[in-house]
């Protein structure tokens, strides 16, 4: 490999690098003996044209790979062609690049199928459609073995339309909506301008959670509620994704892990190498407020993630009650830069519930703006805030570890504080670890007068 090529590879964005690798691998790959060669009988651009013979062979089980354009293409509305291709029973459906958008209304996904979007493909929501509050580009309920992706391809909705008076206000018009599904993979896409989440992982009843989900190399841009909302799931990996410019309705974050009732679960959720940038709300949120001591223990880990230029909080954990679940929520090698609100906000967190850990995390130039009046009376804006809003949440707030963390601040204020601004509020408990603080104006913390079991070493 030449030095020039090595340097170019080094500066390519990780998501774009996936495109380079995919192209290189595709160029070298050859079908194994006996493997079906879809192109053998359909040379040139024929896979972009209607082809009744190919459709008949798919329906007869002679072909396991199908091109959506074999059923047809209509630049005004291709819903019937895409849905029929998905319903065909083909193990793989390829959506080819046609030079124009594939315009669709809501599509239902099939089990045991891979959908591949060619580079340059845009699947766009039809203007004036998606009137239902839960209408989404693609939806699956209680299905398994679904893959959808494509490097260089886009799923796009019409966010501005859904915010107009022509639509009933709703926050569930997502690009990809999975309820209680299993063995799901989403990769390589740009997902933008939704009327809800880029990806929604919800609960449709039995089994009450999604299982074995991989979301990788996806760019989430300008979505209405979240990049990803995860309500209930087990064994989820979110890897190498970017969440940018979320805004419209709260929480308006990059990723929100937020349960709806005690039977939900947040088990083995891994978020790695992800970036949240300039979102209206927090970069990354964990909010298990609806779980109870009868729920499964939480196991959530964010590793090597970055929050920058946020209009809200950086990292947020909310709603671990005294009677809430055990387990752990860990942020490791995570970094927060240039947020308007708290760099980390630990809200309504009981010391007896799931432990929250920050390991080798850093906060720099955070909490730079003014707090909104609502809900923050008596709560200052500063790098790390532990906040209890009322007695119903916890009689013993706390339970947070900081291991080898760093705060770099240039304002005259505490770098960390506990606040419970109501009468007869309890003190904070069980804060441990070590934090290095760089601040030329002085270093101080505010835990109140009755703090208990606070064993936090502060290095200057």
N, C-alpha and C positions, 0 to 999 in steps of 0.2 A: 504494500500500500504506500502511495506517495505521501510525503509529509503534508502536501497541500490538501489532499483528501482527508487525512487524519484530522487536520485543523478544522475543516468544514464540518465533519461529523461532530466534533467537540462542541460546536456552537449551535447546533440544531436543537430546537425545542424538543423536549422528550416526546411529546405527542407526534410532532412531525417526524422525529426519528423512527417512530413506528411505521410511518408510511414508507420511508426509505428502506427499512428492513423488509417490510411486506413485499415491496416491489422487487427487491433483490432476490428474495426467496422464491417469489412467483416466477421470476425469469429462469431460475435454475430447476424448478420442480418439473418432473415428468410423470405422467400417469403410470401407476403400477400396472403390471400385466393383468388384463381382464377388467381394469377400471374403466368406467363409462367415460367416453369423451363426447361431451355435449356438442362441441364445435365440429365434430367429424362430419356431420351432415348439414350443418348450418354455418356456412362460411360468411365472411364479410359482415354486413350489417343485418343479416337475416334474423338475428336474435332480437333486433329492435322492431321487428315487424310482426303483424298478425300471422300466425302459422297454424292452420287447423290440423295439419299432420302431426306437428310436435305436440299440440294439445291432446290429440287422441292418444299418442304414445305415453304421455304423462298419465292420463286417465286409465290406461291399460296396465300401468305399472312397469312399462318398458323403460321409462326414464325417471330417475329420482331427482334430477335437477331441472328446474324450469325457469324460463325468463318471463317476467310479468307481461312484457310487451307481446308475447305470443297470443295473449287474449285480447290485446288492443291497447291503444293509448289515445286519450282525448285531453288536449291541453286545458279544456274548461273543467273537466271533472273525470278523473280516472278511477274513482272509487270502485266501480263494479269490476274493473279489470284486476286491480290489486287484490280485492277481497276474493275473487274467484281463483286467482293464482294461489293464494294462501289456503283456500279450501280444497285445492286440487289433490292434496295428499302427497305432494312432492316433498322430499326430505329437505331440499334446498330451493329457495325461491330467490332469484337474482333480479333486482330492479335495475335495469340498464340506464345509462345516461342518454337522454333523448334530446339534449340541447334546450329543453324547456322543463319547467317544474312539473312534477307529478302532483296535481291538485286532488285532494281527497276530503271526504267527510269521515266520521269515525269508523275505524277498522277494528275487527275482532281477530286476535291472533289465534293460531292453532298450536296444539301441543306437538312435540317431536318434530320441530322444524327450525331451520336456520334461514334467516332472511339477510341477504347480502345486498347492500347498496353500493353501486359502483362509484368511484371518485367523480365528484361533480354533481351527483344526484341531489336534488332538493325535493323533499316531500313536504308539501305545504298545505296548511289547513285552508279549506275553501272559505272565501269571504262570505259573510252572512249566514254561515252554518255554525254548528257547535253551540246551539242555543241551550241545550241541556246543561245543568250545573256541573255534571260529571263527564260531559262529552270530552273524549281525549283522542289524539291521533291514533294510538294503538292501545288496545286494552286486552288483558287476559285475566281470567278468574279461575282459580283452582286448577291450573294446568301446569304441565311439567315439560322440561327439556326444550326451552325456547332460547334461541340466540338471534340477536338483531344487531347489526353494526355495519360499518364501512368507513374506512379511512378516507377523509376528504368529502364525505357526504353530510347532509344537513337535514334535520327535522325542524320545521319552522311553523309557528302558529301566528295568530294575529292579535297580539296582546292589547294593542291600543283599542281595537274593536270591542274586546270583552270588557274594557273599562268604560265604555260609552253607555249612554242611556238606552241604546238599542238592545242591551243584554241585561239579564238578571244578574245581580252581583253574586259571584261565586269564586271559589279559590281552588277548584278541583279539575280544571280543564288542563290536563297534563299531556305531555308528549307521549310518555310511556307509563302506563298505569297497570301495575301488577297487584292483584289481590290473592294472597295465600297461594302463591305459585312456588314451584320447586325447580331447581337446576336451570337458572336463568343467567344468560350472559349478554351484556350490552358493551359494545366496544367501538372506539374510533370515530364516533359521531360528533358533530356540533348540534346542540339542542338549544333552541333560542325562541324568545318571544311567546312563551306559553301563557295561558290564562290561569295557571296553577303552578305545578312543579315540573321540572324537567323530567324527573323520574319519581314516581310514587310507589312505595312498597307498603301496601295496606293489609287489612284483615277482612276476609270475606266469610268468616265462620270457620268451620273445620278445614284445615287443622288450626286456623287462627293465626298463622304466621307464614312468612316466606322462608324458604330454605335454600341454601347453597346458591348464592347470588354473587356474580362477579360484574362489576362496573369498572371499565378500564379505558384509559386514554380518551375520555370524553370531555368536550369543552362546553360548559353550560353558560349561556349568555343572555342577560336581560329577561330572566324568567320572573313570573309574577309573585309567587309565594316563596319557593325555595328552589335551589338547584336540585337537591334530593330531599324528599321527606320520607323517613323510614319510621313506620308506625309499629310494626311487629315483624321480627325476623330472627333467624338463627343461621350462623355461618355466612356472613356477608363480607366481601372484600371490595373496597372502593379504592382504586389505585390509579395514581398518575392522572388526576382529573383537575380541571380548573373551573372555578365557580365565580362568575364575574357579573357585576351590575344587577344583582337581584333587587327587585323593588316593586312595590305595589300594595301588598298587604302583609301584615306581620305573620311570623317573625321576620320574613324577608332576608333569610340567611343563606349561606352556602349549602350546608348540610344541617338538617334538623332531625335528631333522633328523638321522637316525641310520641309516647304511648297514649292510647285512648281509654283503656280499661285494664283491670288487674290480670286478665288472662293473656294479655300481650306479653311479648318478651323482647329483650335486647341482649342476645346471647352470641358471643364470639363475633362481634362487629369490629372489623379491622379497616381503618382508614389510613392509607399510606401515600406519602409523596403527593399531597394535594395542595392546591393554592386557592384561597378565597380572597377576592380582590374587589374593593370598592362596592361592597354590598350595603344595602340600606340597613340591614339588621346585622346580627352577629355573624362572624365568619363560620364558626362551628358550634353547634348547640347540642347538649344532651339534656333532655327534659323528661324524666320518668315519673312525673308527678302522679299519674294514674295507677302506678304499680303499688302493690302492698307487700306485706311480709309473707303473704302466701304466694306471691309471684316468684318466678325463677330468678335466681341471682343474676345481676347485670354483669356482663363482661364486655367492655368497650375500650378500644385503644386507638388513639390517633398517634401516628408515628411519622416524624419528618414532614410536618405540614407547616404551611406559612399562611398568615393572615396579614394583608397589607392594604393601606389606604382605605380602611373601612369607615363607613359612616356610622356604624353601631359599635357594639362590643367586639372584642377579639375572640376569646374563648369563653363559653358560657355553660355552666351546669345549673340546672334549675329544678327544684321540687323533689328532693329526696327526704321524705317525711320520717318521723320517729317510727312509724309503723310501716315503713317502706322496705324495699328489697335490700338484700346484702349484695356483696360482690365488689367490683371496682370499675372506676372510670379513670383511665390514664391518658395523659398527654405526654408523649416522650419526644424529645428533640423537635419541639414545636416552637415557632417564632412568630411574634406579633409586632408589626411595625405600623406607625402612623395612623392609628385609629382615633376617631373622634371621642368615643366613650371608653369605658374601662378596658384595660388590656385583658383582664380576666375578671369575670363576675361569677361568684359562687352564691347563688340565690336560694334561700329557703332550704338549706342543706343541714340535715341532722347528723350529729357525730356518731349516732348509732346505726346509721344506714350505710349504704355502699360507700366505700372509701374513694376519695378523689385524690389523684396523684399527678403532680407536675414534675417531670424528670428531665433535667437538662433543657429547660425551656427558657426563653428570653423574651423580654418586653422592652422596646425602645421607642421613645417619642410617642407614647400612647396617652389616651385620655386628654386630648388636646383641645376639645371644644367644651361648650356649656351643656350641662345636662338638661333634658326636657323637664318641665315642671312636674308633669304628671307622674306619680309613682316614685319620685326621687326626693321628696322632702326630707331634709336631714341627712342625705346621702351625698357626699362629695364625689367629684370626678377625680379619680386617681388610678395608678396602674393596676392594683389588685384590690378588689372589693369583695368582702364577705358580708352578705346583706340578708337579714331576716325581716320579712314584712309584717309578720303577725304571729300570735301564739298558736294558731291552728296548725302551723307547719312543723314547729319543733319546740320542745322545752329544753333542748340541749343542742344548740347549733354548733357546727364545726365539722371536724373529721377530714382535714386536708393535709397532705404532705407535699413539701417542696424539696426536691433533691437536686442540689447543684444547679440552681436557677440563677438568672441574672436580670436585674432591672436597671435600665439606663434612662435616667430622668433628668430634666433640666428645670423643674419647677419646685418652688418652696412649698412642700406638702408631704404628708406621709406617703410612702410608697405602697403601704398596705394598711387596710383598716377593716374593723368589724363594726357594723352599724345595725341597730335594731331600734329605730326611732319611734318607740311607743312606750307607754307607761308600764313599769314593772317587767321590762324585757329581760330575758336571761342573758348570761355572759357566754362568750365563745369558749369552746372546748377543743382539745386535742388537735393542735396545730404543731407540726413537727418538720424538721429538715434544716436546710441551709440555703440562704439567698445572698448573693453578692449584689450590692447596690452602688451604682456610680451616680453621684449627684454632688456637684460642687457647692450647692446651697445648703447641704446638710442631709443627714439620713435619719429618718424616724419612722416609727410605726405607731398605730393607734388601735389598740385592742380593747380599750375600756379599762375600768378599774378592777373588775372582778374576773378577768380572764383566767381560765383553769386549764392546766396541763398544756400550756403553750411552751414548747421546747424548740423554738425556731431561732437558729443561729444566724445572725446578720453580719456579713462580711463587708467591709468598706474598702 
